[in-house]
């Protein structure tokens, strides 16, 4: 039997027992990380540089991309290093940090998605009040509230989780450190306090979900009453990407945390955890840019400008070398 004072590291779940498959896992995660970095980086840069995108919707989208980059940067690099060096170790401190940052970014993202549903509700149901309800100061305050809520949530749960005595060894049945899997290692009945906090968090998350659903019920009522087909198409183009991101976020997260234990296996848990933790940061930029012409134009303008600047720089360098020769 071990306890938390004697544990110096944890053992993460390997992706496979053979040497070849972890290498495939490394290259797969490297590709996913680069895709997430490129997609979210383009959204962040385009939104920050293009004056036409300095609106509440794109301000919140910029924050969402920052959170997505943070989420994938919290889990994927350590998993890639472990696969590359064929090890499972993660230090006690690194595990605590991973739990804190993942909880912080994950809960902040959910809060931000709730705020974004309010933004869409005001834009479509109360367009005349949009400027007064969602001014620049109000947007900054709401985004700060989402980040601050996530920070307090993560601090509370991380401190409470790692204050529990651990008697179940140090093998974590996950490819990254996560609160439910650490609770499985805690001593009998000592985890009830953290379970109570998790239940309270679930109730708050349910409240946010009800708010999102209520917002979209009102939105669809208004959109379906619009006589113009072009007007309905424009309204749906504004709302469907956010609704798709919320659906992906909620469905995968709910399945991970609320699925019955009889419907659980290490391989299934691994696949689902990848779906809800790694895939959304890659898919979200695609979802938002697929039906958004303004964003596609801004990204195209940014990429074209960068390519033109690179070509101009190369041509200038070539001319300079010819002059010296």
N, C-alpha and C positions, 0 to 999 in steps of 0.2 A: 504494500500500500504506500502511495506517495502523497505528499501534500504540496500546496502551492509554494511554500517556502523552499522546498527542495527541488522544484522543477526549474530548470534553466533554459529549456527549449522545448518545442513541440515538434511532432512529426506530422507533416501534411500528407494528404492522400495522394499517392502516385497515380499518374494517368494509365500506366501499364507496367507489367513486370518485365517485359523485354526491353532491351536497349534501343531498338529501332523506333518503337512507337513514341517514347519521350522526345526523340529528335524531331519526329513529325509534329508533335505537340508544340515544340519550340518554334518551328518555322510557321506553323499555323497561327500561334499567338503573336509572332512577330508581324505577320501580314495583317492580322486584325488590329494590332496596335498602330501600325503605320496608316491603315485605312481610317481609323478613328482620329488619329492626329491630323491627317490631311483634311478629312471632312469637317471636323469641328474647327480646325485652324482656319479653313477657308471661310466658314460662317463668321467666326469671331473677327477676322481681318476685314471681310467685306462689310459687316455691320458697323464696325468702328470707323471705316474709312469713307463709306458712301453716305453722303448727307441725306439722300432720299430714304435711307433705312434708319434714321434717327427718330424712331417712333416707339411707343410703349411695347408693341408686339415684338419688334426686333431687339429691343433692349432686354426683354425677358428671354428671348431666344439666345442672345449672347450669353446670358447667365447660365442657361441650360447647357450650352456647349462647354462652358468652363467647368461645370459640374460633371459632365460626361467625361471630359478629359481627366479630371481628378479621379473619378471612379475607376477608370481603366488603368490609370497609373498607380493606383493603390494596390491592386491585386496581381496584375499580369506580369510586371517585371520580376517579382520574386519567384513566381511559378515558372517563368522562362529560365531563370538562373538555375533553379532546382533541376529542371529537365536537362539543361545543358551539362551540368556537372553530376547528374545522376545521384541526387541527394534529396532528402525529404525534410531536412532541418529548417526551422525558423526559431529565432531566439524568443525568449519570453517577452522582452521589450518590443521587438519587432512585431510580434503577434498582437500585443496590446495596441500598438500604434496602428496596425492594419485594421483592427476592429474599430478603433476610434474614427479613423478617417473614412472608412467605408460607411459606418453608421451616420457620420456627419454629412457626407456627400449624398448618400441614398435618401435620408430623411429630408435634406434641403431640397433635393430634386422633386420629391413628392409634394412638398409645400409649394414649390415654384410652379409645378403643373396645376395645382389648385388655383393659384393666383392667375395663371395664364387662362384658365377657364373663365374667371371673372372678367378678364380683359376682353375675351371674345364675346361674353354676354353683354357687356356695356357697348362694345363696338357695333353689335347687331341689333340689340334690343333697345338701347338708349343712345343712339348715335349723336343726338344733339347735346348730350351731357358728357360726351367722351372726353373732351378737353378739360372740363372742370373736375371730373372724377379721377382721371388718369393723367394728371399733369406730371412734369418731370420730377418734382419733389415727391409726389405720392408714389411714383414708380420706384424711386430710390428707396423710400421707406419700406415699401412692400418687399422688394428684393432683399433688403437688409434684414427684414423680419424672417424671411425664408432661411437665409444663411444663419441668422442668430438662433432660430428655433432648432435647426439641425445641429448646431454646435452644442447647445444645452442638452439636447437629446443624447448626443454621442458621449458627452462628458459624464452624464448621469449613468448611462448604461455601462460604459466601459469601466468606470470606477467601481460600480456595484458588482459587475461580473468578476473582476479580478480581485475583489475583496473576499470572494468565496473560497473556502478551502477545497482543494482539488484532490480527490482520492481515486479517480478512475484512470490513472496513467497519464500519458502525454500524447497519445495518438489522436489527431483530429481527423474526422472522416469527411474532409473537404479539402479542395486544393488551395484554399486560403482560410485564414482565421475568421470565424463567425460566431456570434454570441450563442445561438442554440447548440452548436457543437462543443463549445467550451462548457456550457451548462451540463452537458452529458457527462463531463469528467468531474463535476463537483460532487461533494459528499451528499449522502441521502438527506433530504429535507432542507439542506442549507441553501438550495437554489430557489425556494418558494418566494422570497422577497423579489428576486429579479423576475420571476415568472409573473408576479403581480404587476410589476412595472411594464412588462411586455404586454400584458392584457390591457392595461390602461393605454399604452401606445396604440394597440390595435383598435381600441374604441375611438381614439382621436383620428386614426387613419380612416376608420369607417365614416366618421363625421366629414372628413375631407372628401371622401368618395361620394357621399350623399350630396354634398355641395356641388361637385362636378356634374353628377347626373342631373341634379335639379337645374343647373345652368344650361345644360344641353337640351333638356326638355323644353325650356323656354326659348332657346335659340331655334330649335327645329320648328316650333310652333310659328315663330315669326317668319322664318325662311320659307316654309311651305305656303305661307299666305302671300308671299311676294308674287305679283302677277307676271313680272318679266322673267323669262327663262334665263336671260343673261345675268340678271340680278341674283337669282337663286344659285347659278353656277359660281358667281363671284363669292357669295356668302359661304357656300360649301367649300370652296377652295381655301378660304380663311380658316375654316373650322376642322375639316377632316384630318389634316396633318396632326394637329394637336390631339384630336380624339384617337387617332391611330397610336400615337406615342403613349397616351394614357392607358389605352387598352393593353398594349404590349407590357408596359411597366406593371400594371395592376395584376394582369392574368398570370404572368410568370412568377411574380413575387408571392401572390396568393397561393399558387400551386406549391411553391417551395415550402412555405411556412405552415400551411393548413392541410396538406395532404395527409391521409391516414397512414399510420406506421406500417400497416399490412401492405400498403401500396408503395413500399420503399425498397430500394436496392442500391448498393454503392454506385453501379454504373448509371442507373436512372437519375440518382441524385446529382451525379457529376454532370450529366448532360443538361439537366434542368438548371443547375446553378450557373453553368456557362451561359445558358440562354438568358437568364435574368440579370446577370452581372456583367457579362462581356459583350453580348450582342447589341443591346440597346445603344451604347455609345457609338457603335458603328452604323446602326440602322437609322438613328434619329436624324442625322444630317440629310440622308437620302430621302426620308419621309417628308421633311420640311421643304426640301428644294424641288421635289418632284412636281408639285402642283403650284409652286410659287414663282410666277414669272419675274417679279421684282428681284427676288433673291438670286434666281438663275442669271438674270442680266448683270447683277452686281458681281457675282462670282466670275462670270465670263469677262467682264470688264477688268477685274482684278488680275485674272490669269493672263489675259491679253497684254495688259500693261507690264506685268512681270516678264513675260516672254520677250516683249519688245525691248524692254530695258536691258535684258540679258544679251540679246542679239546686238544691240547698240554698243554695249560694253565690250563684247567680243570683237566687233568690227573696229572699234577704237583702239583696242589692244593690238590687233593685227596691223593697223595702219602705223601705229607707234613703233612696232618692231621693224616694219619695212623702212621707216625713216632712219632709224638707228643703223640699219645695215647699209 
